[in-house]
Amino acid sequence: MKVMGVSGSPIYDSNTDRALKVALEATGLETEFIKLVEYKITPCRACIGCVDTNTCVNTNDDGIFLAKKAKEADALIIACYTPYSSIDSLTKAFIERLYPLRHKHGFMAGKPGGAIVTCAIPAANKALPPAGDMAINAIMFYMMEEGMNFVGAVKILGNVPCIKCGYGNECKTSGIKMIYGNEATVQSVGVNKFEEQLDAFDAARELGKRIAGALKVKI
C-alpha cells in the first residue's frame, strides 16, 4: 500500500510540508511526498479529450505524470494554504488535472483521502472569511465527487506573508493589521509554528492513522 502526499505550499519546509510529513509517517506505510512547486502544472482546459484515454491530450506537462502517480497510489492526502481566502493555485491546478481519471472507470473511487490546510486567519476572527474551512471543503468535495473515502482534515494556523516582507508594521494594506487589528505588529504577532500547535500536530498524526485504517478495511 502506498500513500501519496501532495503539498501546494511554495515555501520549502513550510508548516504545510511538515504537517503533511507527520501525517504520512503516521500511516506506517510506504509514502511519497510531492512538492508541487517543483513541477510544471497548467490548469485543465475542459476540452474533454481525455474521455477515452484517461490521460490529458491537450497539455504535455507534469500534470500527466502526477495524475499517473495519483492513479497508482492507494490513498491521497492533499495539503494546501489559503491565499485570498481560497485554495492555492498550485493545489487547484493539481486537482483539476486529476479529472481525466474520472471517465468511465473512476480510478480514484474508493481510495481514502484527507486534507491539510494552513490558514493565517485565526478561527476566533469572525470578521474575515473562514478561509480554512473553504479550502477543506474544496478538497473534500473533490474527493466526494470522485467517490473517494474522505477520512478527515487538519487545520493549521499559518503566517501572513507580511511578517517577513519588511513593511508589515507600516504598510497600509498590511495583513497583520487586517487580521489582528491596527495595534498589531510583526513582533506582537510572532511566527506560528506547526509543531507548537499540539492539537494540529495530534490531528495530523490521527489523519495518517485513519488513512492506514481505511486501507486495512479496504483490503
Secondary structure, DSSP 4 states (H G I P E B T S, - for coil): -EEEEEE---STT-HHHHHHHHHHHHH-SEEEEEEGGGS--PPP----TTTTTSS-SS--SHHHHHHHHHHH-SEEEEEEE-GGGS--HHHHHHHHTTGGGTTTT-TTTT-EEEEEEEESS-TT-TTS--HHHHHHHHHHHHHHHTT-EEEEEEEEE---GGGTSS-TTT-TT-HHHHHH-TT--HHHH----GGG-HHHHHHHHHHHHHHHHHHHHH-
